[in-house]
Amino acid sequence: MKLSRLTNGAMDFNSNYQALIHRPRVSFMISEYVWKYIYEKYLLKLRLMSEEKYNYHIFLSFNKYNPDIHKFMFNSAYNHEKCFFWPEPKFRTVNVTDKWLTISLTAECIDENIIPALYASLVYDMFCSLLIILYKKVKKEELDNLKAGLDYEYINSFPFPAPFEEQKYLTDDGVISMTHDSGKERITKLLNVKEEYLKHWGG
């Protein structure tokens, strides 16, 4: 299983920059741990998502909730107040053997201050919101009970805020665009992701 993280901004001209500055600053390895926990403790027994035939790639998309924008949300069993899950209903097959899918989370708590424990809990629910619609064998009650076994001592052992290199978002090796409107003209410039992050947060 390959996991990748994405962030989205507030849908203004500078949303890419805002998403970079306000993204969850937790270690990518927490996402990997949560998936491994679910797979080994639950999916393996049901013989689901075996990688003998396909290479699975799940994209985790994190979005800050904005009530002015997010008016119509996917009706997930895991939704609660100002926290909405939107898994794609099925994998897309890419290059015959690769299967890709995105799970989106839109929540008020998605920002630079979210702590590892809350992040892990939400990522767990992201995976569960997907699994219960993909497979009839998967039961929400069983996954909810299994969640109690997450090792929060291990989760909280990761540094927070995590160093830039340990965050591993999909765009971290690239550039983002930022637009400035002077009133007379709109100027767009490209910014190096790592340089802008470190300029703001240090490290």
PLY file of the C-alpha trace (Angstrom):
ply
format ascii 1.0
element vertex 203
property float x
property float y
property float z
element edge 202
property int vertex1
property int vertex2
end_header
0.00 0.00 0.00
1.23 3.44 -0.91
-0.18 6.48 0.86
0.08 10.12 -0.23
-1.14 13.28 1.48
-2.75 16.34 -0.12
-4.03 19.64 1.25
-6.45 22.17 -0.17
-6.94 25.80 0.74
-9.87 28.15 1.07
-10.49 28.44 -2.69
-9.14 32.00 -3.05
-6.26 33.21 -5.22
-3.74 32.25 -2.55
-5.32 28.96 -1.47
-2.22 26.92 -2.31
-0.08 29.06 -0.03
-2.65 29.00 2.78
-2.94 25.23 2.51
0.84 24.93 2.83
1.08 27.13 5.92
-1.95 25.72 7.70
-1.63 22.03 6.84
-1.40 19.38 9.60
2.20 19.38 10.78
2.29 15.76 11.89
4.52 12.93 10.78
3.51 11.00 7.68
4.45 7.83 9.56
1.32 8.19 11.70
-0.82 7.65 8.60
1.26 4.59 7.72
0.93 3.19 11.24
-2.86 3.59 11.25
-3.23 1.85 7.91
-0.91 -0.99 8.94
-2.90 -1.44 12.14
-6.21 -1.76 10.28
-4.75 -4.04 7.63
-3.00 -6.44 10.00
-5.71 -6.52 12.67
-8.74 -6.65 10.38
-8.39 -6.72 6.59
-5.86 -9.53 6.52
-8.28 -11.86 8.28
-10.96 -11.06 5.71
-8.48 -11.46 2.84
-9.21 -7.99 1.54
-6.86 -5.66 -0.36
-4.14 -8.23 -0.83
-1.30 -6.79 -2.87
-0.58 -10.04 -4.70
-2.53 -8.83 -7.74
-2.69 -5.02 -7.44
-0.61 -2.15 -6.12
-2.92 0.07 -4.08
-2.37 3.82 -3.75
-4.60 5.88 -1.46
-4.48 9.67 -1.47
-5.51 11.35 1.79
-6.86 14.84 1.15
-7.18 17.28 4.08
-9.39 20.36 3.78
-10.23 23.14 6.23
-13.99 23.35 6.75
-15.56 26.58 5.53
-19.35 26.82 6.00
-19.61 29.37 3.18
-18.10 26.90 0.73
-18.85 23.42 2.04
-22.64 23.39 1.94
-23.31 19.97 0.44
-21.21 17.12 1.81
-21.09 13.37 1.24
-23.35 11.51 3.65
-20.81 9.30 5.41
-21.63 7.23 8.48
-18.56 8.82 10.06
-19.64 12.43 9.64
-20.17 14.56 12.72
-20.40 18.27 13.47
-18.08 20.26 11.18
-16.25 17.08 10.22
-17.06 15.36 6.92
-15.62 12.31 5.17
-15.80 11.75 1.42
-14.22 8.53 0.10
-14.36 7.77 -3.59
-16.72 4.82 -4.10
-14.22 2.63 -5.94
-10.60 2.39 -7.03
-9.47 3.62 -10.44
-7.26 1.15 -12.30
-4.06 2.74 -13.61
-1.49 0.94 -15.76
-3.33 -2.39 -15.36
-1.86 -3.30 -11.96
-2.20 -0.03 -10.01
-5.37 1.00 -8.20
-5.79 4.62 -7.05
-8.39 6.23 -4.81
-8.82 9.45 -2.80
-10.36 9.90 0.64
-11.18 13.50 1.52
-11.62 14.89 5.00
-13.11 18.34 5.47
-13.08 19.46 9.09
-12.86 22.55 11.26
-9.91 21.06 13.16
-7.75 20.60 10.06
-4.97 23.10 10.52
-1.39 23.50 11.69
-2.32 22.91 15.34
-3.95 19.49 15.08
-2.12 17.14 17.46
-0.93 13.63 16.51
-3.57 11.82 18.59
-6.51 13.64 16.99
-4.94 13.34 13.56
-4.54 9.57 14.00
-8.14 9.22 15.13
-9.41 11.09 12.09
-7.19 9.18 9.67
-8.51 5.95 11.17
-12.05 7.13 10.45
-11.02 8.17 6.93
-9.93 4.63 6.17
-13.04 3.19 7.81
-15.36 5.51 5.86
-13.88 3.99 2.72
-13.82 0.35 3.76
-17.48 0.18 4.79
-18.59 1.27 1.31
-16.07 -0.86 -0.58
-16.70 -4.22 1.07
-19.86 -5.84 2.41
-17.71 -8.00 4.70
-16.53 -4.94 6.59
-18.67 -3.94 9.56
-18.59 -0.45 11.04
-19.18 -1.74 14.56
-16.15 -4.03 14.33
-13.92 -1.25 13.06
-15.18 1.11 15.75
-14.35 -1.44 18.45
-10.93 -2.10 16.92
-10.07 1.60 17.15
-9.62 1.32 20.91
-6.45 -0.68 20.31
-4.53 2.12 18.60
-1.23 2.70 20.39
-1.45 6.37 21.34
1.79 6.20 23.28
3.50 5.29 20.00
1.52 7.89 18.05
2.47 10.63 20.49
6.13 9.62 20.38
6.53 11.30 16.98
7.85 14.87 17.17
5.24 17.60 16.92
5.39 19.72 14.95
7.09 17.18 12.72
10.14 18.32 10.72
9.31 19.25 7.13
11.04 16.11 5.82
8.81 13.87 7.96
5.54 15.43 6.77
5.80 14.18 3.19
2.97 15.88 1.33
2.65 15.18 -2.37
3.73 18.68 -3.44
6.73 18.99 -1.10
9.30 18.58 -3.87
7.62 21.09 -6.15
6.27 24.62 -6.40
2.96 26.34 -5.71
1.44 29.42 -7.31
0.55 32.59 -5.43
-1.34 35.53 -6.91
-1.10 39.19 -5.92
-3.69 41.66 -7.14
-2.39 45.24 -7.04
-5.66 46.68 -8.29
-4.15 47.35 -11.69
-2.87 43.90 -12.53
-2.80 40.41 -11.16
0.66 38.92 -10.78
1.20 35.20 -10.29
4.50 33.83 -9.09
5.78 30.34 -8.37
7.06 29.55 -4.88
9.26 26.66 -3.79
7.21 24.62 -1.30
10.03 23.72 1.06
11.54 27.22 1.06
8.19 28.89 1.79
7.34 26.43 4.55
10.69 26.89 6.29
10.52 30.66 5.81
7.25 30.72 7.74
7.80 28.01 10.35
11.57 27.82 10.57
13.56 24.61 10.97
0 1
1 2
2 3
3 4
4 5
5 6
6 7
7 8
8 9
9 10
10 11
11 12
12 13
13 14
14 15
15 16
16 17
17 18
18 19
19 20
20 21
21 22
22 23
23 24
24 25
25 26
26 27
27 28
28 29
29 30
30 31
31 32
32 33
33 34
34 35
35 36
36 37
37 38
38 39
39 40
40 41
41 42
42 43
43 44
44 45
45 46
46 47
47 48
48 49
49 50
50 51
51 52
52 53
53 54
54 55
55 56
56 57
57 58
58 59
59 60
60 61
61 62
62 63
63 64
64 65
65 66
66 67
67 68
68 69
69 70
70 71
71 72
72 73
73 74
74 75
75 76
76 77
77 78
78 79
79 80
80 81
81 82
82 83
83 84
84 85
85 86
86 87
87 88
88 89
89 90
90 91
91 92
92 93
93 94
94 95
95 96
96 97
97 98
98 99
99 100
100 101
101 102
102 103
103 104
104 105
105 106
106 107
107 108
108 109
109 110
110 111
111 112
112 113
113 114
114 115
115 116
116 117
117 118
118 119
119 120
120 121
121 122
122 123
123 124
124 125
125 126
126 127
127 128
128 129
129 130
130 131
131 132
132 133
133 134
134 135
135 136
136 137
137 138
138 139
139 140
140 141
141 142
142 143
143 144
144 145
145 146
146 147
147 148
148 149
149 150
150 151
151 152
152 153
153 154
154 155
155 156
156 157
157 158
158 159
159 160
160 161
161 162
162 163
163 164
164 165
165 166
166 167
167 168
168 169
169 170
170 171
171 172
172 173
173 174
174 175
175 176
176 177
177 178
178 179
179 180
180 181
181 182
182 183
183 184
184 185
185 186
186 187
187 188
188 189
189 190
190 191
191 192
192 193
193 194
194 195
195 196
196 197
197 198
198 199
199 200
200 201
201 202
